Every structure is written in C-alpha cells, then in structure tokens.
Amino acid sequence: MGEKVRHEAGTPLSLSVATFLSLALATHDASSADKLEDIQQARVCVTGADHNRPDPYPGLGDFIGWPGGIERMPNGDLLLAHSAGYWHSSFAQPRQIEPSLRTDWLASGWPLDFPAPTGGRVMACRSTDNGKTWSKPFTILDHRLDDGAHAVFKCHDGTVLCFVGVQASWYGYKKAPKAFEQDIDGLNTKQFVLRSTDGGKTWSEPLGLDSPGDFYERAHGGRPIQLASGAILWATYYQVAGEKYLRGAIRRSDDSGKTWKVISRIVRPDNNIDEPAIAQLRDGRLVLVTRPDGAVFHSKDSGVTWTDSGARVVPVGSAKLKAPQLLVLRDGTVVAIASWKNLRVWISTDGGQSWSKDIPLDISSYGYPGSYILGEDDSILLPYCASGRAPNRVYLVRFRVNDERTGIELRPVHLSR
C-alpha cells in the first residue's frame, strides 16, 4: 500500500497559552473545584493554522483540525491525535472530482488544485504535564492517500490503538473511476487501525479492515468501549452502492486490536445510521446515538442486536446532530456531546430514554468533537475544532455536569491522573 510510518522524535516543546489561562492553571491544583464562566477562558488551543503549527510538508495548508481524540498513555502523558492538510478533505494527487461537484466545491473555496502528493496526514501532540503545555505536532501516519485520525484508545493491557480513515482521491461517482480502481479495494473510504505498545511513541504498520459495504466505510471519532470480557467495540458506518441510507456497523476485537470482525449491521428503513457513538450503561446494556436525528438505540447482547428506543436526543425535524460523543458518568448519567449548529451537550438520567434541552458548550465553534477522557472526578476532557474549513484550530476544554444534573460547569483544562 506504500504506507509511511514516522516515529516520534525529540522532546516535547513547552508552549505557553494565553497569559490569563497560564495564570489560571498555575493557581489550580488537581483537586481544585473552581469554575470558569467563559469558554474563551476555559478552552486551550493545542494546535492550529495560527498556533503551534506542524512543520511544513508537501500538502500542509491551514486545515489543522478533525481531532480524532485524546487519551492518557500508560506513562501518564496525554496524546491528542488530529488531522492536518489543506481542507475539509485533503485529497492526494492525482485526484478526480465529478465535474459539477468540482465546480460547486471550487465556488465554496475548496482548493482542489492544492499541491498535496499524499494528501493530509494523521498527526498528534503530546503533553507531559496533564495538558498545561503541548508538543509540536508530529506524524503518526502519512499514507500515500489522504488519511485522518478517528479515535485514540488505550486497552486494558496498555496497548494504544489509533483508528484511521483513508480517503480515496476521487469523489462524486457511483464507483471508482478506472484510474483509481486499485486504491483501497476500490472503495471511496477505508478504515485502518494502528497499534502502539510503547505509549504512542512508535506505531505498527496500519491494519486495513475489510468493509461491510461495497462503496465506503467511515467513522468520525466516536470513542470505542472495552467490556469486562476484554472485548473492544467500535462503531462505524458504511454505504452499499445504490442504497439510499447509510448503515451502521459494530466491530469487535478480542485481542487488543490485532484482529477485528463485524458483529452487527444496523439498518434503518427510513433514515441513516451515520457517525454512531456507543457507551455502556450501568445495567450492562449498550446505548448508541446516531446522526442525523439523534436516534437512540439499545443492545442487551453486547452489541450483536440493536433496538430503536424511539427516543431522540434533539427535536424531530430540527437541525442535524453531527459527530456525537457518548459517555456514562459513575452514577449512570448519560452525556451526549455533538455539533448541533455548534458544540452542545445533552444530559439523560434514564439511560437515554429522555434528554435535557441542549446546553451550549462552545457556540463560537463548529465542534465535531473527538474521543474524550473521563476523569476520576467525572470531568470530561474533550477536543474539538473551530471550523469545518480552513483556517482551523484544535481546541481542548474540560467540563463537568453539575450535581443537579441540569447543566455543565467549565473547569481548567489541567486534569489530574
């Protein structure tokens, strides 16, 4: 496949954030319960077009975004994986976009002639001080086609997984044009998994996953879960050529990500399963939330079969709910975080059957959050992006659901172990 894996080199570079935030972090220890009132004060820019940029490479423009997720490494470091390229998708060269679609995209500002021999790439930043400072971005994977991070996940045995989507260099066609038929099995997008056994310092060659569909398989950053049995479940979505609606897939690994099998295909008769996110409830059931309507599904058999609960996170007929993250607090409270016009939060105290009104988290940002860390104090450390187009930034914020389970409280990013 011509994949190129680069190992991290050097020592993380200490970077100062805004002066007021530096002062705030310096005066808060891990047990601090102080609250921040302003998202502009609470969030930290980890990397972006105008802050802590990656070193130049062919194909790098001003789209530093799409955070795949953040995870704590076995040695205590924080690793935040993200994408870097020139636009929403950073197609590698040569590229072929259906002519009418190309015209529309060019009119919207998409630089489809941007020189990028291998498109975008998967990068990451590392923090050795619980999120106060971050290293310069370094490359995890530079596939010969455009690639981006979907999630980072630490298994119970300490193995770290990085989930990656690889995008073909064509778009807008019902099947791969002849010149691209041999790329990633002729698919438009294919999923890969990388493994690290040294805390994300070096990575395996990418493991390609056979798609359950014949057109594409994608993910968005939904955090995988690991069951008590050791099984890891990861939710994706896929398209069958000629079918109107997208379908969901649940993948399972029983060997810390070495091998994967599809254990469930979720099909709705009248809507998509798109960008699904899963979590495990305190009673052992699994819960899943999906774009576009925030439909809530449950599974009683570890993800093999799913039932539509009839519940919806957002009002029927409202704006699309995009890129949900789903998590369960220690008392069983379910929290959904997603882009719904912008970055917002919803709370459920009954296993996802009913939901609070949307709670703004960062209404100045597009959002599209990546996978999170749930702290020992039930605080949530969440990466997200400023925009869906260049120039872009990757932000990090920490918040808690209040004790009444009616709202959220912003906290300094600094996270105790």
WORAUR-V378558 format. One record per backbone hydrogen bond with DSSP energy under -1.0 kcal/mol. CO is the residue of the C=O (numbers start at 1). NH is the residue of the N-H. Records with the same first field share a line. If there is no record, write none. Layout:
BEGIN
CO->NH, NH
END
This chain:
BEGIN
4->142
18->22
19->23
20->24
21->25
22->26
23->27
25->28
29->32
38->42
39->43
44->396
47->394
51->48
57->60
62->64, 392
63->85
65->83
68->371
69->81
71->79
73->76
77->73
78->127
79->71
80->125
81->68, 69
82->123
83->65
84->121
85->61, 63
90->120
96->171
98->102
99->103
100->104
101->105
102->106
103->107
104->108
105->110
106->109
110->112
111->114
116->93
121->84
122->140, 141
123->82
124->138
125->80
126->135
127->78
129->132
130->415
138->124
141->122
146->167
148->165
151->163
153->161
155->158
159->155
160->196
161->153
162->194
163->150, 151
164->192
165->148
166->190
169->96
171->98
177->180
178->181
180->183
183->186
184->187
188->168
189->217
190->166
191->209
192->164
193->207
194->162
195->204
196->160
201->8
207->193
215->188
216->239
218->237
225->233
227->230
231->227
232->253
233->225
234->251
236->249
237->218
238->247
239->215, 216
240->243
246->273
247->238
248->266
249->236
250->263, 264
251->234
252->261
253->232
255->258
261->252
264->250
266->248
274->291
277->289
279->287
281->284
285->281
286->299
287->279
288->297
289->277
290->294
291->274
292->321
294->313
295->290
296->309
297->288
298->307
299->286
307->298
311->296
315->318
322->339
325->337
327->335
329->332
333->329
334->348
335->327
336->346
337->325
338->344
339->322
340->342
342->340
343->361, 362
344->338
345->359
346->336
347->356
348->334
359->345
362->343, 365
365->343
367->385
371->70
373->381
375->378
379->375
380->399
381->373
382->397
383->370
384->395
385->367
386->366
392->49
393->386
394->46, 47
395->384
396->44
397->382
398->411
399->380
400->409
402->405
407->402
409->400
410->36
END
